Amino acid sequence: MNTNLEMQKPEPTGLGGWLILPAISIIFTPIGQLFSLADIFVNYSATIELLGPYMETSMLLTVYYYGSILFEIALLFYSIFLLLAFFRKKKSTPDMFIGLLLVMLTVSIVDMLAWSDIAKLFPNGSETGAVADTGRSLIRAGISAMIWIPYFRLSRRVKNTFVR
């Protein structure tokens, strides 16, 4: 008998180990997007009333506001597609998840740049909180990308799980 084969550990597979943490994120992302979109549409008229005068003077604010709505809708559909691919263990899932992380990092950077310019429109610095929020989002997105991109590229569990 060959004892080397008997003593080898089996390769990690399945949705376990550290893969549980991205799984939680992938499950809750569409739910968070639904709440975010609901909030946008519930508060739409109040937001337009508040931002309307500023939108008339700033094309950047107008494009940013409506672009954000379109992005939220697109992100909802993408996150549902990612959720389905994740639990079907599709081979494209790691690339899709990494793509989502990179998009979120890019959007955080664009948000930070846009809000640092848009905040100048508001009197008394009343929107500086938005700049701080986007800064925190940028840090979160950066840390997530630094942790999960290498994990999804190098992990044996990821390579052995997403094979269909």
PyMOL CGO cylinders between C-alpha atoms (Angstrom):
from pymol import cmd
from pymol.cgo import CYLINDER

trace = [
    CYLINDER, 0.00, 0.00, 0.00, 1.11, 3.50, -0.66, 0.3, 1, 1, 1, 1, 1, 1,
    CYLINDER, 1.11, 3.50, -0.66, 0.99, 5.37, 2.63, 0.3, 1, 1, 1, 1, 1, 1,
    CYLINDER, 0.99, 5.37, 2.63, 1.78, 8.72, 0.96, 0.3, 1, 1, 1, 1, 1, 1,
    CYLINDER, 1.78, 8.72, 0.96, -1.61, 8.73, -0.73, 0.3, 1, 1, 1, 1, 1, 1,
    CYLINDER, -1.61, 8.73, -0.73, -3.38, 7.77, 2.47, 0.3, 1, 1, 1, 1, 1, 1,
    CYLINDER, -3.38, 7.77, 2.47, -1.69, 10.51, 4.51, 0.3, 1, 1, 1, 1, 1, 1,
    CYLINDER, -1.69, 10.51, 4.51, -2.40, 13.34, 2.08, 0.3, 1, 1, 1, 1, 1, 1,
    CYLINDER, -2.40, 13.34, 2.08, -5.04, 15.78, 3.16, 0.3, 1, 1, 1, 1, 1, 1,
    CYLINDER, -5.04, 15.78, 3.16, -7.98, 16.15, 0.83, 0.3, 1, 1, 1, 1, 1, 1,
    CYLINDER, -7.98, 16.15, 0.83, -8.13, 19.42, -1.08, 0.3, 1, 1, 1, 1, 1, 1,
    CYLINDER, -8.13, 19.42, -1.08, -10.55, 21.93, 0.46, 0.3, 1, 1, 1, 1, 1, 1,
    CYLINDER, -10.55, 21.93, 0.46, -13.74, 22.27, -1.54, 0.3, 1, 1, 1, 1, 1, 1,
    CYLINDER, -13.74, 22.27, -1.54, -17.19, 23.67, -1.07, 0.3, 1, 1, 1, 1, 1, 1,
    CYLINDER, -17.19, 23.67, -1.07, -18.54, 26.78, 0.57, 0.3, 1, 1, 1, 1, 1, 1,
    CYLINDER, -18.54, 26.78, 0.57, -16.62, 26.63, 3.81, 0.3, 1, 1, 1, 1, 1, 1,
    CYLINDER, -16.62, 26.63, 3.81, -13.58, 28.13, 5.48, 0.3, 1, 1, 1, 1, 1, 1,
    CYLINDER, -13.58, 28.13, 5.48, -12.87, 31.77, 4.73, 0.3, 1, 1, 1, 1, 1, 1,
    CYLINDER, -12.87, 31.77, 4.73, -15.21, 31.57, 1.74, 0.3, 1, 1, 1, 1, 1, 1,
    CYLINDER, -15.21, 31.57, 1.74, -18.10, 31.96, 4.20, 0.3, 1, 1, 1, 1, 1, 1,
    CYLINDER, -18.10, 31.96, 4.20, -17.29, 35.67, 4.66, 0.3, 1, 1, 1, 1, 1, 1,
    CYLINDER, -17.29, 35.67, 4.66, -17.61, 36.60, 0.96, 0.3, 1, 1, 1, 1, 1, 1,
    CYLINDER, -17.61, 36.60, 0.96, -20.71, 34.37, 0.82, 0.3, 1, 1, 1, 1, 1, 1,
    CYLINDER, -20.71, 34.37, 0.82, -22.34, 36.50, 3.51, 0.3, 1, 1, 1, 1, 1, 1,
    CYLINDER, -22.34, 36.50, 3.51, -21.44, 39.64, 1.58, 0.3, 1, 1, 1, 1, 1, 1,
    CYLINDER, -21.44, 39.64, 1.58, -22.79, 38.17, -1.67, 0.3, 1, 1, 1, 1, 1, 1,
    CYLINDER, -22.79, 38.17, -1.67, -26.06, 37.23, 0.04, 0.3, 1, 1, 1, 1, 1, 1,
    CYLINDER, -26.06, 37.23, 0.04, -26.61, 40.63, 1.64, 0.3, 1, 1, 1, 1, 1, 1,
    CYLINDER, -26.61, 40.63, 1.64, -25.53, 42.82, -1.29, 0.3, 1, 1, 1, 1, 1, 1,
    CYLINDER, -25.53, 42.82, -1.29, -28.79, 42.42, -3.27, 0.3, 1, 1, 1, 1, 1, 1,
    CYLINDER, -28.79, 42.42, -3.27, -30.80, 42.97, -0.07, 0.3, 1, 1, 1, 1, 1, 1,
    CYLINDER, -30.80, 42.97, -0.07, -28.84, 46.16, 0.66, 0.3, 1, 1, 1, 1, 1, 1,
    CYLINDER, -28.84, 46.16, 0.66, -29.33, 47.31, -2.93, 0.3, 1, 1, 1, 1, 1, 1,
    CYLINDER, -29.33, 47.31, -2.93, -33.09, 46.82, -2.65, 0.3, 1, 1, 1, 1, 1, 1,
    CYLINDER, -33.09, 46.82, -2.65, -33.18, 48.94, 0.51, 0.3, 1, 1, 1, 1, 1, 1,
    CYLINDER, -33.18, 48.94, 0.51, -30.97, 51.57, -1.12, 0.3, 1, 1, 1, 1, 1, 1,
    CYLINDER, -30.97, 51.57, -1.12, -33.20, 51.78, -4.19, 0.3, 1, 1, 1, 1, 1, 1,
    CYLINDER, -33.20, 51.78, -4.19, -36.34, 51.87, -2.05, 0.3, 1, 1, 1, 1, 1, 1,
    CYLINDER, -36.34, 51.87, -2.05, -34.84, 54.76, -0.07, 0.3, 1, 1, 1, 1, 1, 1,
    CYLINDER, -34.84, 54.76, -0.07, -33.98, 56.62, -3.29, 0.3, 1, 1, 1, 1, 1, 1,
    CYLINDER, -33.98, 56.62, -3.29, -37.48, 56.30, -4.69, 0.3, 1, 1, 1, 1, 1, 1,
    CYLINDER, -37.48, 56.30, -4.69, -39.28, 57.00, -1.41, 0.3, 1, 1, 1, 1, 1, 1,
    CYLINDER, -39.28, 57.00, -1.41, -37.27, 60.19, -0.90, 0.3, 1, 1, 1, 1, 1, 1,
    CYLINDER, -37.27, 60.19, -0.90, -37.10, 61.16, -4.58, 0.3, 1, 1, 1, 1, 1, 1,
    CYLINDER, -37.10, 61.16, -4.58, -39.42, 64.17, -4.49, 0.3, 1, 1, 1, 1, 1, 1,
    CYLINDER, -39.42, 64.17, -4.49, -37.87, 65.54, -1.30, 0.3, 1, 1, 1, 1, 1, 1,
    CYLINDER, -37.87, 65.54, -1.30, -34.39, 65.11, -2.73, 0.3, 1, 1, 1, 1, 1, 1,
    CYLINDER, -34.39, 65.11, -2.73, -35.32, 66.83, -6.00, 0.3, 1, 1, 1, 1, 1, 1,
    CYLINDER, -35.32, 66.83, -6.00, -36.92, 69.67, -4.03, 0.3, 1, 1, 1, 1, 1, 1,
    CYLINDER, -36.92, 69.67, -4.03, -33.73, 70.06, -1.99, 0.3, 1, 1, 1, 1, 1, 1,
    CYLINDER, -33.73, 70.06, -1.99, -31.25, 69.60, -4.82, 0.3, 1, 1, 1, 1, 1, 1,
    CYLINDER, -31.25, 69.60, -4.82, -33.27, 71.17, -7.66, 0.3, 1, 1, 1, 1, 1, 1,
    CYLINDER, -33.27, 71.17, -7.66, -31.80, 74.67, -7.36, 0.3, 1, 1, 1, 1, 1, 1,
    CYLINDER, -31.80, 74.67, -7.36, -28.28, 73.24, -7.21, 0.3, 1, 1, 1, 1, 1, 1,
    CYLINDER, -28.28, 73.24, -7.21, -28.94, 70.91, -10.15, 0.3, 1, 1, 1, 1, 1, 1,
    CYLINDER, -28.94, 70.91, -10.15, -29.90, 73.93, -12.23, 0.3, 1, 1, 1, 1, 1, 1,
    CYLINDER, -29.90, 73.93, -12.23, -26.45, 75.42, -11.70, 0.3, 1, 1, 1, 1, 1, 1,
    CYLINDER, -26.45, 75.42, -11.70, -24.38, 72.23, -11.71, 0.3, 1, 1, 1, 1, 1, 1,
    CYLINDER, -24.38, 72.23, -11.71, -24.50, 69.69, -14.51, 0.3, 1, 1, 1, 1, 1, 1,
    CYLINDER, -24.50, 69.69, -14.51, -22.08, 67.56, -12.47, 0.3, 1, 1, 1, 1, 1, 1,
    CYLINDER, -22.08, 67.56, -12.47, -24.60, 67.23, -9.63, 0.3, 1, 1, 1, 1, 1, 1,
    CYLINDER, -24.60, 67.23, -9.63, -27.40, 66.34, -12.05, 0.3, 1, 1, 1, 1, 1, 1,
    CYLINDER, -27.40, 66.34, -12.05, -25.33, 63.71, -13.85, 0.3, 1, 1, 1, 1, 1, 1,
    CYLINDER, -25.33, 63.71, -13.85, -24.04, 62.38, -10.54, 0.3, 1, 1, 1, 1, 1, 1,
    CYLINDER, -24.04, 62.38, -10.54, -27.52, 62.05, -9.01, 0.3, 1, 1, 1, 1, 1, 1,
    CYLINDER, -27.52, 62.05, -9.01, -29.18, 60.30, -11.95, 0.3, 1, 1, 1, 1, 1, 1,
    CYLINDER, -29.18, 60.30, -11.95, -26.05, 58.28, -12.71, 0.3, 1, 1, 1, 1, 1, 1,
    CYLINDER, -26.05, 58.28, -12.71, -26.06, 57.05, -9.12, 0.3, 1, 1, 1, 1, 1, 1,
    CYLINDER, -26.06, 57.05, -9.12, -29.64, 55.83, -9.51, 0.3, 1, 1, 1, 1, 1, 1,
    CYLINDER, -29.64, 55.83, -9.51, -28.77, 53.97, -12.72, 0.3, 1, 1, 1, 1, 1, 1,
    CYLINDER, -28.77, 53.97, -12.72, -25.68, 52.51, -11.08, 0.3, 1, 1, 1, 1, 1, 1,
    CYLINDER, -25.68, 52.51, -11.08, -27.72, 51.29, -8.08, 0.3, 1, 1, 1, 1, 1, 1,
    CYLINDER, -27.72, 51.29, -8.08, -30.17, 49.54, -10.43, 0.3, 1, 1, 1, 1, 1, 1,
    CYLINDER, -30.17, 49.54, -10.43, -27.34, 47.95, -12.44, 0.3, 1, 1, 1, 1, 1, 1,
    CYLINDER, -27.34, 47.95, -12.44, -25.61, 46.86, -9.23, 0.3, 1, 1, 1, 1, 1, 1,
    CYLINDER, -25.61, 46.86, -9.23, -28.82, 45.19, -8.03, 0.3, 1, 1, 1, 1, 1, 1,
    CYLINDER, -28.82, 45.19, -8.03, -29.04, 43.08, -11.18, 0.3, 1, 1, 1, 1, 1, 1,
    CYLINDER, -29.04, 43.08, -11.18, -25.31, 42.29, -11.14, 0.3, 1, 1, 1, 1, 1, 1,
    CYLINDER, -25.31, 42.29, -11.14, -25.41, 41.27, -7.47, 0.3, 1, 1, 1, 1, 1, 1,
    CYLINDER, -25.41, 41.27, -7.47, -28.36, 38.93, -8.12, 0.3, 1, 1, 1, 1, 1, 1,
    CYLINDER, -28.36, 38.93, -8.12, -26.49, 37.41, -11.06, 0.3, 1, 1, 1, 1, 1, 1,
    CYLINDER, -26.49, 37.41, -11.06, -23.39, 37.01, -8.86, 0.3, 1, 1, 1, 1, 1, 1,
    CYLINDER, -23.39, 37.01, -8.86, -25.47, 35.41, -6.10, 0.3, 1, 1, 1, 1, 1, 1,
    CYLINDER, -25.47, 35.41, -6.10, -26.85, 32.83, -8.53, 0.3, 1, 1, 1, 1, 1, 1,
    CYLINDER, -26.85, 32.83, -8.53, -23.41, 32.10, -10.00, 0.3, 1, 1, 1, 1, 1, 1,
    CYLINDER, -23.41, 32.10, -10.00, -21.90, 31.78, -6.50, 0.3, 1, 1, 1, 1, 1, 1,
    CYLINDER, -21.90, 31.78, -6.50, -24.34, 29.14, -5.29, 0.3, 1, 1, 1, 1, 1, 1,
    CYLINDER, -24.34, 29.14, -5.29, -24.25, 27.31, -8.62, 0.3, 1, 1, 1, 1, 1, 1,
    CYLINDER, -24.25, 27.31, -8.62, -20.45, 27.27, -8.20, 0.3, 1, 1, 1, 1, 1, 1,
    CYLINDER, -20.45, 27.27, -8.20, -19.88, 28.69, -11.67, 0.3, 1, 1, 1, 1, 1, 1,
    CYLINDER, -19.88, 28.69, -11.67, -16.31, 28.98, -12.87, 0.3, 1, 1, 1, 1, 1, 1,
    CYLINDER, -16.31, 28.98, -12.87, -16.84, 32.69, -13.61, 0.3, 1, 1, 1, 1, 1, 1,
    CYLINDER, -16.84, 32.69, -13.61, -17.76, 33.51, -9.99, 0.3, 1, 1, 1, 1, 1, 1,
    CYLINDER, -17.76, 33.51, -9.99, -14.26, 34.48, -8.76, 0.3, 1, 1, 1, 1, 1, 1,
    CYLINDER, -14.26, 34.48, -8.76, -13.79, 36.89, -11.68, 0.3, 1, 1, 1, 1, 1, 1,
    CYLINDER, -13.79, 36.89, -11.68, -17.30, 38.30, -11.16, 0.3, 1, 1, 1, 1, 1, 1,
    CYLINDER, -17.30, 38.30, -11.16, -16.63, 38.87, -7.45, 0.3, 1, 1, 1, 1, 1, 1,
    CYLINDER, -16.63, 38.87, -7.45, -13.26, 40.49, -8.15, 0.3, 1, 1, 1, 1, 1, 1,
    CYLINDER, -13.26, 40.49, -8.15, -14.97, 42.66, -10.76, 0.3, 1, 1, 1, 1, 1, 1,
    CYLINDER, -14.97, 42.66, -10.76, -17.53, 43.74, -8.19, 0.3, 1, 1, 1, 1, 1, 1,
    CYLINDER, -17.53, 43.74, -8.19, -14.77, 44.66, -5.74, 0.3, 1, 1, 1, 1, 1, 1,
    CYLINDER, -14.77, 44.66, -5.74, -12.93, 46.68, -8.38, 0.3, 1, 1, 1, 1, 1, 1,
    CYLINDER, -12.93, 46.68, -8.38, -16.12, 48.44, -9.47, 0.3, 1, 1, 1, 1, 1, 1,
    CYLINDER, -16.12, 48.44, -9.47, -16.92, 49.33, -5.85, 0.3, 1, 1, 1, 1, 1, 1,
    CYLINDER, -16.92, 49.33, -5.85, -13.39, 50.67, -5.36, 0.3, 1, 1, 1, 1, 1, 1,
    CYLINDER, -13.39, 50.67, -5.36, -13.63, 52.72, -8.56, 0.3, 1, 1, 1, 1, 1, 1,
    CYLINDER, -13.63, 52.72, -8.56, -17.06, 54.06, -7.65, 0.3, 1, 1, 1, 1, 1, 1,
    CYLINDER, -17.06, 54.06, -7.65, -15.79, 55.04, -4.20, 0.3, 1, 1, 1, 1, 1, 1,
    CYLINDER, -15.79, 55.04, -4.20, -12.98, 57.01, -5.81, 0.3, 1, 1, 1, 1, 1, 1,
    CYLINDER, -12.98, 57.01, -5.81, -15.38, 58.71, -8.25, 0.3, 1, 1, 1, 1, 1, 1,
    CYLINDER, -15.38, 58.71, -8.25, -17.79, 59.45, -5.37, 0.3, 1, 1, 1, 1, 1, 1,
    CYLINDER, -17.79, 59.45, -5.37, -15.00, 61.01, -3.35, 0.3, 1, 1, 1, 1, 1, 1,
    CYLINDER, -15.00, 61.01, -3.35, -13.90, 63.20, -6.24, 0.3, 1, 1, 1, 1, 1, 1,
    CYLINDER, -13.90, 63.20, -6.24, -17.45, 64.17, -7.19, 0.3, 1, 1, 1, 1, 1, 1,
    CYLINDER, -17.45, 64.17, -7.19, -18.55, 65.01, -3.64, 0.3, 1, 1, 1, 1, 1, 1,
    CYLINDER, -18.55, 65.01, -3.64, -15.43, 67.01, -2.92, 0.3, 1, 1, 1, 1, 1, 1,
    CYLINDER, -15.43, 67.01, -2.92, -16.42, 69.19, -5.90, 0.3, 1, 1, 1, 1, 1, 1,
    CYLINDER, -16.42, 69.19, -5.90, -20.21, 69.08, -5.37, 0.3, 1, 1, 1, 1, 1, 1,
    CYLINDER, -20.21, 69.08, -5.37, -19.91, 70.01, -1.67, 0.3, 1, 1, 1, 1, 1, 1,
    CYLINDER, -19.91, 70.01, -1.67, -18.67, 73.45, -2.76, 0.3, 1, 1, 1, 1, 1, 1,
    CYLINDER, -18.67, 73.45, -2.76, -22.15, 74.20, -4.10, 0.3, 1, 1, 1, 1, 1, 1,
    CYLINDER, -22.15, 74.20, -4.10, -23.80, 73.99, -0.69, 0.3, 1, 1, 1, 1, 1, 1,
    CYLINDER, -23.80, 73.99, -0.69, -23.70, 76.95, 1.69, 0.3, 1, 1, 1, 1, 1, 1,
    CYLINDER, -23.70, 76.95, 1.69, -22.05, 76.63, 5.10, 0.3, 1, 1, 1, 1, 1, 1,
    CYLINDER, -22.05, 76.63, 5.10, -20.47, 73.28, 4.20, 0.3, 1, 1, 1, 1, 1, 1,
    CYLINDER, -20.47, 73.28, 4.20, -23.71, 71.45, 4.93, 0.3, 1, 1, 1, 1, 1, 1,
    CYLINDER, -23.71, 71.45, 4.93, -22.72, 68.52, 2.70, 0.3, 1, 1, 1, 1, 1, 1,
    CYLINDER, -22.72, 68.52, 2.70, -19.24, 67.86, 4.09, 0.3, 1, 1, 1, 1, 1, 1,
    CYLINDER, -19.24, 67.86, 4.09, -20.69, 64.79, 5.82, 0.3, 1, 1, 1, 1, 1, 1,
    CYLINDER, -20.69, 64.79, 5.82, -21.18, 63.22, 2.39, 0.3, 1, 1, 1, 1, 1, 1,
    CYLINDER, -21.18, 63.22, 2.39, -17.48, 63.72, 1.67, 0.3, 1, 1, 1, 1, 1, 1,
    CYLINDER, -17.48, 63.72, 1.67, -16.58, 62.00, 4.94, 0.3, 1, 1, 1, 1, 1, 1,
    CYLINDER, -16.58, 62.00, 4.94, -19.00, 59.14, 4.18, 0.3, 1, 1, 1, 1, 1, 1,
    CYLINDER, -19.00, 59.14, 4.18, -17.45, 58.59, 0.76, 0.3, 1, 1, 1, 1, 1, 1,
    CYLINDER, -17.45, 58.59, 0.76, -14.00, 58.63, 2.36, 0.3, 1, 1, 1, 1, 1, 1,
    CYLINDER, -14.00, 58.63, 2.36, -15.06, 55.84, 4.71, 0.3, 1, 1, 1, 1, 1, 1,
    CYLINDER, -15.06, 55.84, 4.71, -16.56, 53.92, 1.77, 0.3, 1, 1, 1, 1, 1, 1,
    CYLINDER, -16.56, 53.92, 1.77, -13.29, 54.30, -0.11, 0.3, 1, 1, 1, 1, 1, 1,
    CYLINDER, -13.29, 54.30, -0.11, -11.31, 52.89, 2.83, 0.3, 1, 1, 1, 1, 1, 1,
    CYLINDER, -11.31, 52.89, 2.83, -13.75, 49.96, 3.20, 0.3, 1, 1, 1, 1, 1, 1,
    CYLINDER, -13.75, 49.96, 3.20, -13.64, 49.20, -0.53, 0.3, 1, 1, 1, 1, 1, 1,
    CYLINDER, -13.64, 49.20, -0.53, -9.83, 49.40, -0.55, 0.3, 1, 1, 1, 1, 1, 1,
    CYLINDER, -9.83, 49.40, -0.55, -9.43, 47.07, 2.41, 0.3, 1, 1, 1, 1, 1, 1,
    CYLINDER, -9.43, 47.07, 2.41, -11.96, 44.61, 0.95, 0.3, 1, 1, 1, 1, 1, 1,
    CYLINDER, -11.96, 44.61, 0.95, -10.13, 44.59, -2.38, 0.3, 1, 1, 1, 1, 1, 1,
    CYLINDER, -10.13, 44.59, -2.38, -6.75, 44.09, -0.68, 0.3, 1, 1, 1, 1, 1, 1,
    CYLINDER, -6.75, 44.09, -0.68, -8.06, 41.08, 1.25, 0.3, 1, 1, 1, 1, 1, 1,
    CYLINDER, -8.06, 41.08, 1.25, -10.42, 39.32, -1.15, 0.3, 1, 1, 1, 1, 1, 1,
    CYLINDER, -10.42, 39.32, -1.15, -8.76, 39.77, -4.54, 0.3, 1, 1, 1, 1, 1, 1,
    CYLINDER, -8.76, 39.77, -4.54, -5.64, 37.80, -3.51, 0.3, 1, 1, 1, 1, 1, 1,
    CYLINDER, -5.64, 37.80, -3.51, -7.84, 35.26, -1.72, 0.3, 1, 1, 1, 1, 1, 1,
    CYLINDER, -7.84, 35.26, -1.72, -9.98, 34.65, -4.80, 0.3, 1, 1, 1, 1, 1, 1,
    CYLINDER, -9.98, 34.65, -4.80, -6.88, 34.44, -7.01, 0.3, 1, 1, 1, 1, 1, 1,
    CYLINDER, -6.88, 34.44, -7.01, -4.73, 32.18, -4.81, 0.3, 1, 1, 1, 1, 1, 1,
    CYLINDER, -4.73, 32.18, -4.81, -7.06, 30.08, -2.65, 0.3, 1, 1, 1, 1, 1, 1,
    CYLINDER, -7.06, 30.08, -2.65, -7.17, 26.35, -3.31, 0.3, 1, 1, 1, 1, 1, 1,
    CYLINDER, -7.17, 26.35, -3.31, -10.70, 26.23, -1.93, 0.3, 1, 1, 1, 1, 1, 1,
    CYLINDER, -10.70, 26.23, -1.93, -11.85, 28.82, -4.48, 0.3, 1, 1, 1, 1, 1, 1,
    CYLINDER, -11.85, 28.82, -4.48, -10.12, 26.93, -7.33, 0.3, 1, 1, 1, 1, 1, 1,
    CYLINDER, -10.12, 26.93, -7.33, -11.65, 23.63, -6.22, 0.3, 1, 1, 1, 1, 1, 1,
    CYLINDER, -11.65, 23.63, -6.22, -15.15, 25.00, -5.55, 0.3, 1, 1, 1, 1, 1, 1,
    CYLINDER, -15.15, 25.00, -5.55, -15.96, 27.05, -8.63, 0.3, 1, 1, 1, 1, 1, 1,
    CYLINDER, -15.96, 27.05, -8.63, -15.53, 24.46, -11.37, 0.3, 1, 1, 1, 1, 1, 1,
    CYLINDER, -15.53, 24.46, -11.37, -18.81, 24.35, -13.32, 0.3, 1, 1, 1, 1, 1, 1,
]
cmd.load_cgo(trace, "trace")
